[in-house]
């Protein structure tokens, strides 16, 4: 009787775990991902409103001397 009870308990735990992973886990994962995306978007919106427009540094064309290399065969 003890062995049958043990196997029955293990079977119930296994079935419960499978049902949880099949139905509840994806729902929880979608919930947390949706919440993280909302927080990220809110943070990005706050950052873009509080951030002054970027000032462009003056362009400098000091790239150095141009050297024309010849192909060696």
C-alpha positions in Angstrom: 0.0 0.0 0.0 2.9 2.4 0.8 4.4 1.9 -2.7 1.1 2.5 -4.5 0.6 5.7 -2.4 4.2 6.9 -3.2 3.7 6.3 -6.9 0.3 8.1 -6.8 1.9 11.1 -5.1 4.7 11.3 -7.6 2.3 11.0 -10.5 0.1 13.8 -9.1 3.2 16.0 -8.6 4.3 15.3 -12.2 0.9 16.0 -13.7 0.6 19.2 -11.7 4.0 20.4 -12.8 3.3 19.6 -16.5 0.0 21.5 -16.3 1.7 24.5 -14.6 4.4 24.6 -17.2 2.0 24.3 -20.0 -0.6 26.9 -19.0 0.5 29.1 -16.1 4.2 29.6 -16.9 3.6 31.1 -20.4 1.0 33.4 -18.9 3.4 34.6 -16.2 6.2 35.0 -18.7 4.0 37.1 -21.0 2.9 39.2 -18.0 6.5 40.0 -16.8 7.7 40.7 -20.4 4.9 43.1 -21.0 5.6 44.8 -17.7 9.3 45.1 -18.5 8.6 46.5 -22.0 6.2 49.1 -20.5 8.9 50.2 -18.0 11.5 50.4 -20.7 9.3 52.5 -22.9 8.4 54.8 -20.0 12.0 55.2 -19.1 13.0 56.0 -22.7 10.2 58.6 -23.0 11.2 60.3 -19.7 14.8 60.4 -20.9 13.9 61.9 -24.3 11.8 64.7 -22.7 14.4 65.7 -20.1 17.3 65.5 -22.5 18.4 68.7 -24.2 18.8 68.4 -28.0 22.3 67.3 -28.8 24.6 70.0 -30.0 26.6 69.1 -33.0 30.4 69.5 -32.6 32.0 71.5 -35.4 33.2 69.3 -38.2 36.9 69.2 -38.6 38.4 67.8 -41.8 41.8 67.1 -40.3 42.0 63.6 -41.5 45.7 63.7 -42.2 47.7 63.4 -45.3 46.4 61.3 -48.2 48.9 58.7 -49.4 48.4 57.0 -52.7 49.7 53.5 -52.4 50.7 51.6 -55.5 50.0 47.9 -55.9 53.1 45.8 -55.7 53.2 42.7 -57.9 
